[in-house]
Amino acid sequence: MDPEADELLELEVGGVGNGGVCVARHEGRVVFVRHALPGERVRARVTERTKRFLRADAVDILEASPDRVQAPCPFAGPGRCGGCDWQHASLPAQRRLKAAVVEEQLRRVAGIERTVVVEELPHAPDGLGWRTRVQFAVRRDGAVGLHRHRSHDIEPIDECLIAHPGVEVMGIERKPWRGAASVEGVVSAATGDRVVVVRGGAKARVPRLDVPVRLVRGRPAPGTQIPYVREEVSGRLFQVSGSGFWQVHPGAAQVLTDAVMDALQPRPGEIALDLYSGAGLFAAALGERVGPDGLVVAVESDAQAVRDAKFNLRDLPQVAVERGQVADVIAELEFGRADGGSDRAQPKRGDHRRGARVRGADVIVLDPPRAGAGREVVEHVARLGGRRIAYVSCDPATLARDLSYFADRGWTLANLRAFDAFPMTQHVEVLAVLTRG
């Protein structure tokens, strides 16, 4: 008979699985167990039952792994805040677990055997105080917290240990936010700029915060100037408005930019694509490398990110920013010869769209959301790609799926690096480098 919800099971815990869980079995049934570590014997409470598997939380550790540590946060643990998955594991163990997940996804989904090492990023040696953008949920009574795992229920908190000190100093969690649906604290670790984004009803009450901040309240009208923070990478300032996308770990943007440029080795005069370009992080580095005789086409769907990118890249006339869904834009994307005859003609900005003779791009970087690029985008990228493609991913499963699509079109995984850009959580940032054949 299948175990019921809340039933306690004694389990021998096996290896790590994708999603911040370990895998165990009960009477032949797969059980995905949170708050456990490989090799442990635990007593786990069933939290969900499906036809194919069970989910459970380890509530008693009968035989502990040597990698187990005391979770530093009082809100972590079974039934509590769902934001962190691995606070009960040492940092070296967390990175080994994440590496094992990447390896397993590559092997199972893409048929790729690869040994993975997850690299530590600077600025968070203890795995705490790194998250520069934190979105808090708000209960009806105005109390602030974070969602419990796989639940709409909110765990009230008065401090988040993985939040950057610049977020915590605002005092968001210690104030009432009646009428708000969520409150996001944003800080730039580089410049100290701070923004608070309040979502919810027009009557949401905004308390006085502990430090001066710029406030984004509700949905701004089209054309409204949204408060922003300034980020800095390689000596260049980037404007990122409101809750716009930017790497949340203070060391990630610089490390990933350096890694992508090292992987692609863009050359003067080349054509480059930056897909899902956000505020222009990679497009800026590519534009500087290809120089005034080159061309970079950056593609982004979010209107505010496009406005930020055009501002951030205004000193690089060789960079064109296109707004639209990536699949739609690159379906029409063509590059023409500048003089109508030369095999190595210099590209002209403005002839990279409809009707030009196809040349393709020399290098491409894509940094899609968690859902990945997908088959349609991969087909177009494989068609346009020249020497190398750099694929930045925050989800090993969708990355592996897309790598299998690239393989079907003649592209091979040449190199792979993984970065611990989200300590204490299941998430990992991966850079895959592809070459033809």
Salt bridges, closest charged atoms under 4 A:
ASP2 OD1 - ARG29 NH1 2.84
GLU4 OE2 - ARG49 NH1 3.31
GLU10 OE2 - ARG41 NH1 2.65
GLU27 OE2 - HIS26 NE2 3.89
GLU40 OE2 - ARG68 NE 2.72
GLU48 OE1 - ARG55 NE 3.34
GLU48 OE1 - ARG150 NE 3.10
ASP60 OD2 - ARG43 NH1 3.31
GLU63 OE2 - ARG41 NE 3.21
ASP67 OD1 - ARG96 NH2 2.98
ASP85 OD1 - ARG34 NH1 2.76
GLU104 OE2 - ARG108 NE 3.03
GLU113 OE1 - ARG107 NH1 3.96
GLU119 OE1 - ARG417 NH2 2.87
GLU120 OE1 - ARG95 NH1 3.91
ASP141 OD2 - ARG139 NH2 2.80
GLU155 OE2 - ARG80 NE 2.55
GLU155 OE1 - ARG148 NH2 2.84
GLU168 OE1 - ARG174 NH1 3.66
GLU184 OE1 - ARG199 NH1 3.41
ASP193 OD2 - ARG214 NH2 3.74
ASP193 OD2 - ARG230 NE 2.71
ASP210 OD1 - LYS175 NZ 3.08
GLU231 OE2 - ARG133 NH2 3.72
GLU270 OE2 - ARG267 NH1 3.92
GLU270 OE1 - ARG387 NH2 2.91
GLU288 OE2 - ARG236 NH2 3.02
ASP315 OD1 - ARG236 NH1 3.02
GLU322 OE2 - HIS352 NE2 2.88
GLU322 OE1 - ARG353 NH1 2.66
GLU332 OE1 - ARG353 NH2 2.88
GLU332 OE1 - ARG354 NH2 2.97
ASP343 OD1 - ARG337 NH1 3.35
ASP362 OD1 - ARG344 NH1 3.68
ASP362 OD2 - ARG359 NH2 3.36
GLU379 OE2 - ARG409 NH2 2.80
ASP402 OD1 - ARG401 NE 2.98
ASP420 OD2 - ARG95 NE 3.00
ASP420 OD1 - LYS98 NZ 2.64
